[in-house]
Amino acid sequence: MTELLRVDELEIAFAERGRLTNRPLRGVSFTIGAGEVLGVVGETGCGKSLTGLAVLGMLPNGAQPGGRIVLDGVEQDLATPSPARGDIVSIVFQNPGTAFNPVFTLGTQLRIVARRHRRMSTAQARERILEYFDHVGLPDPVRVFDSYPHELSGGMLQRVMIAMALLSEPRLLILDEPTTALDVTIARQILQLVLSLRDRFGFGVLLITHNLGIVQEVCDTVAVLYAGRVIETGPSAEVLTRPAHPYTRGLLGALPSRHRDGGALEAIRGSVPANLLMVSGCAFADRCPRVQERCRASDPSLEPVGSLHEAACLRLGEE
């Protein structure tokens, strides 16, 4: 499998007046191959979206990045975004209703993207946009092209956003909570659409989500983030059936299942630490049902659990 993306020990810190104020990413590493779907999962505040923005080269002002990002064989400058990166990687944001400018037609907005990335004439851009509207299953592409965002449903707008992301023919597509604003039926249709387009065009997918149910359905591999670190990773089928980290088990315990008829869902007590500069030892220690004193003194690294399956817990192998 051709490697499209390699993220090595990615760190992001923020400073104010020369003093560090937070370090929300603390050494994130993973790879994505051509045609592979990697799910990055975790609660709000674990660093999922910030990881995606780093891959895009869209870090917020004040961010101090470290580590390496290699995209399609080329190491990227973490501090200075490159316009060429937009020809390799695209993103689909979570809320299609706020992703478009309400005062311009969708055709006008997508035409700007097509002409910027592929240097087309106005007529060529229109033809290409209509072609991609057809690829994503939009009925009456000409009407959609001439429509304003408020004239379409959320599901149709999400399809338009996917079409826009694909106009540059990216090798890698980032999906940032792509189904959060959609009902369950439309969300399933959108995910199946992405998979069919992946099969057709061969791009890799970085799926950012908090929903392990989605990961179970569409992802080949999964990286579980907690407090700015990957704490478990491997083939999704293995990680989700044989979770090794207490945090992954907690996330799965909170997932509704037909096998728990009428039973209460489990909950992970507490919340993700707000400031990781204050964390020592295992960041999950205060919430872990299996915590020991040594967990508060040592921050575990990823260790093998099985073939391609790793987890970061001092108590691996005790069960």
N, C-alpha and C positions, 0 to 999 in steps of 0.2 A: 504494500500500500504506500503510495507516494505521500510524504509528509507535507502538509500544507502550512501548519502552524506549530511552532514550538515556543512555549512560554517557560522560561527557566528562572526560578527564584525571584519572581516579580514582587517588588516591594513598592509601596506608595506611602509617603509620609507627608504631613502638612505642617508648616511652620508659620509662626507669627512673630514679626520683629526679631528674626533670627533664632527663635526658640521653638523646638518641636512641640506641637500641640496634640498630634495623634498619628497613629501608624495603622491605618485600616487594612492594608495588605502586608503580610509578613512572610513572603517567600512562597508564592503560588507557582506551581509547575504542572504542566500537562502538555499533551500533543494532540493534534487532530490530523487525520489522514484524508485523502481524497475520497469523497463519498461517505465519510464517517459522520455520525451524529453523536456529539459529546454533550451530555447534560451537566450543567454546573448548577448545583442545588444547595439550598440552605435558607435560613430565615432572613428576614429583612435585617440589614446591618452586618451581614457576614462578608460582604465585599464582592458579590456576584456582578452587579452592574458596573462597578468601578473596574473590575477585570475586563469586561467587554469594552469599556471606554478606552482603556489602555491599549488594547489590541487595535482599536480604531485610530488611535492617536488623538483622542478628544478629551484628554484629562482636564479637569477644571483648573482654573488659575490657582497658583500656590502649591500645586502638587509637586512633590519631589520624588521622581521615580528611580528605581534601581532594578538590576537584573537584566534579562535579555528577552527580546521578542523577535523571533525569526519567522517571517511571513513569506511563503512561497520561495524559500531558499535565500532570502535577503534579510539581513539583520536590520531592524528598524531603530531609528533614533527615538528614544523614549520621550525626550524633552521637546522635540520639534516635529510637529506633524508634517508629513509629506503628502502633497496632492496626489502623487502616484499611488499612495496606499488605497485611495478610493477606487482605483481600477481593479484592486485585488479583493477587497473586503467591503461588504455592505451590511447594513443593519435594518431590521424591522423593529420599530418601537412598540411598546405595549398598548398605547392608546391611540388608535387611528383617528379618533375625533379631534385630537389636538395636534396631530402631526402635520396637517396641511394648513396653508394660509387660506382663511375663509373668503378672501376678497378676489381670489383668482380661480379660474377653472382648473380642474385637475390636469387637463391637457397642457395648459400653459406651464404648470409647475413641473410636470414630468418632462416637457420638452427642454426645459433648462438643464435638467440632469442629463438627458440624452446628448444634447449638443456639447455639454462641458466634458463629458467622459469619452465620447466617441466622435466629436468634431463633425457632426452631421449638419446638413442643411435643414431648414425648417420642415420641408416636405419629407425628407428622409426620416427625421425625428418622429414626425407624426405617424408615418407608416410603421416604424419600429415599435412605437408605443401601442398602436392598435394590435400589432402582432403579439406583444406580451400580454395585453389585456385578454387576448384569446387564450394564451398559454395558461393564465390563472383562472380561466373559467368564468369571466365576466360576460354576461349576456349584453348584446347590443353595444359593442365597444365604442362605436361612434358617439352614442348618447352619453356614455360614461366620460369620454374624452371632453365633451362640451359641458359637463355638469360641474356644479360647485360642490364642495365637500358636504354641505348640509343636505344636499339632495339625495345622498346615498345612505344606506344602512351601515351599521358598524362592520358587519361581515364583508360587505362589498368594499368598504374603505380599506379594510385590512388586505383584501386581494389587490387593490390598487397599490397599496404600500409595498406588497411583495413584488408586484410588477416593476415598481420604481427601483427597488433594491436590485433587481436582476438586469436592469437596463445596461449597466456597466459590465455585464458578463463576469461577475466576481467569482473567484475560486473558493471564497469562504463567505458564508452568510451567518450573521449573528442575529438571533431571535431573542429579544429582551422581553420576557413575560408576554409573548405574543397573543395569548388568549385570555388575559385577565379581564378585559373589558367586554368579552363576548359570552353569550350563553353557551351551555354545554354542547348543544347540537352543532352550532356554528363553529365552536372551538375545535371540535373533532374534525369537521370538514377542513378547517384551515391547516391543521396538523397533517392530515392525509394529503392535502394539496402540496405542502412543503416536501413531503417524502416523495411524491410522484415527480415533482420538479427536480429534486435531488437525483432521482434515478435517471431522469432525462438529460440533465446538464452536467452531472458529476461533481457538483460543488460539495465541500464539507460544511457542516453546520455546528455552530456553537449555540446551544439552547440554554438560556438563562431562565431558571424557574424556581419556584418554591414548592412545586407540586410533584411529588414522587410518582403519582399516578400517571402523569404525562411522561415522565422519564421511563417508566415501566413500558409504556406503549410504543415510544418512538426512538429511544436512544440506544446506541450500540454500547457506549461506555458512559460512565458517570464519575464526576468529581464532586465529593461532598465538601462544601466549604463551611468552616466555622471560625469566627473571629479572625478572618483574614488569612486562614491557612487551609490547605487541603488536608482533611483528617481521614478520608477514606476514598479510594479510587479503584476502578477496575471495570470489567465487563458488567453492564447494568444487570443482566440476568443473575450473575453471581452475587453482586453486592446487595441486591434487593431481596434475594432469597437467603443469603448467608451473611447478614451484616455483622461486621466485627467490632465496630466502634459503638459505644453506648449512645452517642448522639444520633447516628444513623438508625439505630434501633428505636430511639425515641420518635424520630420523624416517621418511621414506618408504623409505629404504634398509634400515631395520631391520624393515620390514613383510614378513611372509612372503607370497610370491606364487607362483602357479602358473607364472609365466614364468621362475622361477629354479630349475628342476628340479635338485635335488641341490646347488645352490650355497650357499655360506655367506652368512649375512646380514651386512650392514654394521653397524658399531657406532660410536657417537659417543663418543670418548674423553673421560675426565674426568667431571665432574659439575657440576650447577648451583651457582653461588656461594651459600654459606650466608648471608653477610651482605652485602647490596647496598650498604651504606654504604661498603664498602671498594672498590667497583667504579668504575673510571674508563675512559672510552672505551667501546667496544663490549663488552658483558658476555659475548658469545660468543667473544671473541678467543682466549682460552686453549684453546678446543676446536675452533677453526675450521681446516679444512685449507687455506683460502685466505687466511689472515691476513697482513696487511702491517703495518708499523710505524704507519702513520697510523690503523689500526683501533684501536690502543691509546690514541690521543690524542683521538679524536673519537667521540661517541655518535651514530650516524646516526638521522635521523628517517624516517618513512614517506614513500616517494616512489612516484609512479605507475609501474606496470609494464605495465598494460594497462587495459582498461575495467573500472573498479571494483576492480582488483587493485593492491595496494600492498605494498611491502616496505621494510625498514629495513636497508640494507647499502650501504657505501661503494663496493662493486665491482659495483653493478647495471649491466647493459648491457655488461660487459666480455667476456661469452661470446657 
